[in-house]
Amino acid sequence: ATADAAGTVELRGAAAAGAEPPVVTEFGVQAYGSTSAETGAPHLRLVDLKKPLKAGDTVALVLTIESGVVMKVSAPVRAQ
């Protein structure tokens, strides 16, 4: 994954309560399935932000899936 708003994008796996989510190399999502950025769920972490982000901003992401297909998506920034 890459993002226009960050130098690096880390894929982070599901975390146990109170633990730091581990860095992973892929997310398992079934065909025609989805994943959601819920607390403790796998997620993308933007590192080395190019500018501060605030709720309501949109981040452009480029995701490459296992088959090599490239998906361009926009993700809204939410308040924590």
C-alpha positions as CSV (number, residue, x, y, z in Angstrom):
1,A,0.0,0.0,0.0
2,T,1.0,3.6,-0.6
3,A,-0.6,6.9,0.4
4,D,-0.2,10.4,-1.0
5,A,-0.2,11.7,2.6
6,A,2.6,9.6,4.0
7,G,6.1,8.5,3.4
8,T,5.4,4.9,4.3
9,V,2.3,2.7,4.9
10,E,2.5,-0.2,7.3
11,L,0.1,-3.1,7.3
12,R,-0.8,-3.9,10.9
13,G,-2.5,-7.1,12.1
14,A,-5.1,-7.6,14.7
15,A,-3.9,-6.7,18.2
16,A,-4.6,-8.4,21.6
17,A,-6.0,-6.1,24.2
18,G,-3.4,-3.5,25.3
19,A,-0.8,-4.8,22.8
20,E,0.9,-3.1,19.9
21,P,-0.5,-4.4,16.6
22,P,2.1,-6.5,14.8
23,V,3.5,-5.5,11.3
24,V,2.2,-8.0,8.7
25,T,2.9,-8.4,5.0
26,E,-0.7,-9.0,4.0
27,F,-4.4,-9.0,5.1
28,G,-6.6,-12.0,4.5
29,V,-9.9,-10.8,2.9
30,Q,-12.2,-13.3,1.2
31,A,-13.2,-12.8,-2.4
32,Y,-16.1,-10.3,-2.5
33,G,-15.5,-9.7,1.2
34,S,-14.3,-6.6,3.0
35,T,-12.5,-5.5,6.1
36,S,-13.2,-2.5,8.4
37,A,-10.9,-0.4,10.5
38,E,-12.5,-1.4,13.8
39,T,-10.6,-1.3,17.1
40,G,-8.2,-4.2,17.3
41,A,-8.7,-5.1,13.6
42,P,-6.1,-5.2,10.9
43,H,-5.4,-1.8,9.6
44,L,-3.1,0.5,7.6
45,R,-0.8,2.8,9.6
46,L,0.5,6.0,7.9
47,V,4.1,6.8,8.9
48,D,6.0,10.0,8.2
49,L,3.0,12.1,7.4
50,K,3.6,14.9,4.9
51,K,1.3,17.2,6.8
52,P,-1.0,16.9,9.8
53,L,-4.3,15.2,9.1
54,K,-7.6,16.3,10.6
55,A,-11.1,14.7,10.7
56,G,-12.8,15.3,7.4
57,D,-9.6,15.1,5.3
58,T,-9.4,12.4,2.6
59,V,-6.3,10.3,2.0
60,A,-5.7,8.7,-1.4
61,L,-4.4,5.1,-1.1
62,V,-3.1,2.7,-3.7
63,L,-3.5,-1.0,-2.7
64,T,-2.0,-3.9,-4.5
65,I,-3.7,-7.2,-4.0
66,E,-2.1,-10.7,-4.3
67,S,-3.0,-11.1,-8.0
68,G,-1.2,-7.9,-8.8
69,V,-4.4,-5.9,-9.3
70,V,-4.0,-2.3,-8.2
71,M,-6.9,-0.6,-6.4
72,K,-7.1,3.2,-5.9
73,V,-9.3,4.2,-3.0
74,S,-10.0,7.3,-0.9
75,A,-10.2,7.0,2.9
76,P,-11.8,9.6,5.1
77,V,-9.9,10.7,8.2
78,R,-12.0,10.2,11.3
79,A,-11.5,11.6,14.8
80,Q,-10.3,9.1,17.3
